[in-house]
């Protein structure tokens, strides 16, 4: 009598064989570059529209409050998409999903200036954020899956461009289109790049089969809990500074409700056979360290862009066109600096942890120098700070990617991508909210102190003419110095984590 195998329990996931690995060559390299191009354009587009928001609002007749919701909805949908895009890429195939998201991102961008009213515009921007946010996880997945071990770090360097190169280009690109062409091109400038990315991805990436059988174990509860949780938290963080945080019932509802839903989401993910987030991966010390440190590093990187840009705009009256060269000093050299750091990390005798420590130390140095600013500083006074950042930023970011991915199994790649990209997107929003809140608090403190001193002064040098402008400039300078000093201490605190949390990772090598 033949034995009959017992059926598998319904809750047990049957791992499918991974897709056949295509040999790396020109086609795969072109496909990877196409995904990289799409991701960079997605990030640049978000920053361009933020910088050009005043011109967009003026042209379309939107108020300041309307503009805040434009940013909030786009950002919330973008961050939420990062959490679920890896699952979709595996299910529908990476190539097919990438093509659909790039195409949707481009078409929605073209349609945005034609929106007849605010609700239509908000819907278009929210959908465009959804498509744009789905792209960064695909870049990490492509790099981890297709690149040979010897050059994998260079692929991760390409991904690191999204944190060091892309954000700095928002202001220069906005200045180009708004000042010289027209506000419509803040949206339409993505079209030629997206068309190029579509062609490169279509030709370069292999076509995996559909895996629709994954819907049999679809994590519907996770989606119903996780997606609104992230949307609520991000909107709460973006709108918090404008609505005075917890003094607003709406912010309390968004942050409190979002936190509760997120806790339920993680509870569901722990036991689900096919989760969006694999919480068990957090037992990996290097991944946990990378996720913790990523938030701090993004806080620092955002601050070193925001502080000088805001200072020059408020004190010296700079428009984006005048601020652009300062940001280009950091952005363009990254195209050389990141491959050089990848080459350094590819040496077996080099410990990536100490490369990161040096990078964070240099960022702390740049911020400490920035804390010396006065109301007399102009764009050229920031040159040395920017030069230090050219070296420091890739040294702080690329080791994180190496530590996060270097000790994981290939089958965990999509889960690592979901973790890293969602934390990256959420941390950037959180950092922005914290910086705005700190700017407001320190500004009020310095304003109160200076006004008290003036009230106790029986005479004014040069009379009262221009007093308000001088007082405002002094408050902005003191606040900017405080922020620089705080960011320097954050970088130092991140260095303190290195000796005891992450373990050493050697550069990837082919198995002999």
HELIX and SHEET records of a PDB file:
HELIX    1   1 UNK A   26  UNK A   51  1                                  26    
HELIX    2   2 UNK A   53  UNK A   60  1                                   8    
HELIX    3   3 UNK A   64  UNK A   92  1                                  29    
HELIX    4   4 UNK A   94  UNK A  112  1                                  19    
HELIX    5   5 UNK A  118  UNK A  146  1                                  29    
HELIX    6   6 UNK A  149  UNK A  151  5                                   3    
HELIX    7   7 UNK A  152  UNK A  164  1                                  13    
HELIX    8   8 UNK A  166  UNK A  180  1                                  15    
HELIX    9   9 UNK A  185  UNK A  188  1                                   4    
HELIX   10  10 UNK A  191  UNK A  204  1                                  14    
HELIX   11  11 UNK A  212  UNK A  217  5                                   6    
HELIX   12  12 UNK A  220  UNK A  243  1                                  24    
HELIX   13  13 UNK A  245  UNK A  247  5                                   3    
HELIX   14  14 UNK A  249  UNK A  271  1                                  23    
HELIX   15  15 UNK A  279  UNK A  283  5                                   5    
HELIX   16  16 UNK A  285  UNK A  315  1                                  31    
HELIX   17  17 UNK A  320  UNK A  331  1                                  12    
HELIX   18  18 UNK A  334  UNK A  345  1                                  12    
HELIX   19  19 UNK A  352  UNK A  370  1                                  19    
HELIX   20  20 UNK A  379  UNK A  382  5                                   4    
HELIX   21  21 UNK A  383  UNK A  405  1                                  23    
HELIX   22  22 UNK A  410  UNK A  412  5                                   3    
HELIX   23  23 UNK A  413  UNK A  455  1                                  43    
HELIX   24  24 UNK A  467  UNK A  498  1                                  32    
END                                                                             
